[in-house]
Amino acid sequence: MQAARKEFEEQGVNVVIVSFAEPERLRHYQRVHAWPFTLLADPRREAYSHFGFKLLAWRRVFSWPAMRVYAHLLWRGRKIERYGRDDYFQSGGNLLIDGEGRLHFAHHSRDPADRPKVSQLLEEVRKARSQERS
């Protein structure tokens, strides 16, 4: 996502990351990663619930695709970070919501490694823009 930041900005898209972490832990996370996106805390998981992000079964959290991603990150030098009592079973995903609050795209991850490609997200942005003009 960081590599495509300029493309999203050119499309007028603000990338917002919503986490269920407490705000203090989220501040620490942002200091460690320095993401160039807005981070919001949703510790009561109201947004997660509203948009249908449920808990994953253990076999999804520890699936082969997820383990491959984690192994690749470790191989590339990423260190295992412990942030306390994270809920590894909380599903995530990607949403595209316009300025009027309309949902244009939703991807509910089947496991922690399941995310749409950036190219797909940009295509969904273009579709939403064309619908707004119609």
N, C-alpha and C positions, 0 to 999 in steps of 0.2 A: 504494500500500500504506500509506503514511504516513497518508493521509486516513482510511483504514478501520481504523487501529490499534485504536481503542476498540472497534469491533465485534468484531475478532478477540479482544481481551482479554475481552470479555463472554462469548464462546464458550469461554473457557479455552484459547485458542491462543497459543502462543509462536512468533513469527516468527523464524526463524533463517536467516541468509544464509551460504552456504558458498561460499568463493572459492578458486581455485587459486593465488592470490597468496601470496607469502611473508609471514609474519606482520608483518615490519617495514613492507612496502609496504601491507599491509592496515591497519595502525595509521594510516599517513599518509592512506589513503583515508577512514577513519572520521573523522579530524580535519577533512578537507575537507568531507565530506558530513553528518556528525553524524546518521547514521541512528539512530532509536530502537530498533534491533533488535540482537540478538546476532549478531556476525560471527565466523565460524570459518574458519581457514585449512586448506586441504587441498592443499598444494603438490605432493604426490605423486599427487594426483587419485584416491585410493583410493575415496572416496565417489562421485566422478563415474563411475568404472569400475563400481563395485558396482551403481549404479542405471542403468547403460546410457547415460550421456551421452557421446556420441562426438564426434569432430571433424567440423566441417561442411565441405562443399565451398565453394570460393571463391565460386561463384555464389549460394550461400545467404547467406554473410556479407555480400556486397555486392548483395543483392537489392533490387528497387525498394521493397518494404515497409520494409526496414531503412534504406535511404537516405532515405525520406520521414520516418521517425522522427528520424533524425539531423539532417536539414535543419530540421525543426520545432523541435527542441531548440536548434539554433544560432540560428534566427530569434527564439526567445524569450529569447535572451541567454546561453545556456549556452556556456561556453568549452570548447574542446578541451583535454583534459588528457592529458598523457603520463605514463604510469606505468612506463615502461621497456619491457621486452620482453613485453608482454601477448600472449597467444595469442588472437588474434581469432577463431580457428577453433574454439575449444572451445565446444561447445553447452552450453546451460543449460536450465533448466526449473523446474518447481514440483512439490514433493512434499508430501503430507499423510501424516504418520506419527504414530500415536498413542503414548501413554506406554508401551505394551507393545512398541513396535517394529513394529507392523503397518502396512503400507503401504495406505492407503485411496484415494489418488489420485496419479496421475503424469502430468505434462504435459512431454513432451520437445519443446523448441522447434525448429522447422524452420529458423528464422533468428533473428538477434538481436532482432527486433521481435515475434516470436511468443510472446506470453504470454497466459495466460487472464485474463479480466476478474476483478476483485476479487469481483464478485457471484457468479461461477461458483465461485471458491474458497470463499466463505462458504457457498454451497449444498452444496458437497462436505463442508464441516465439519459442517453440519446432518445430512447423510446418514450420516456416520461416527458422529455422536452417537446417532442413532436406531438404528443397527446395534449399538452398544455396549449400548443399553438392551434390545434384543431377546434 
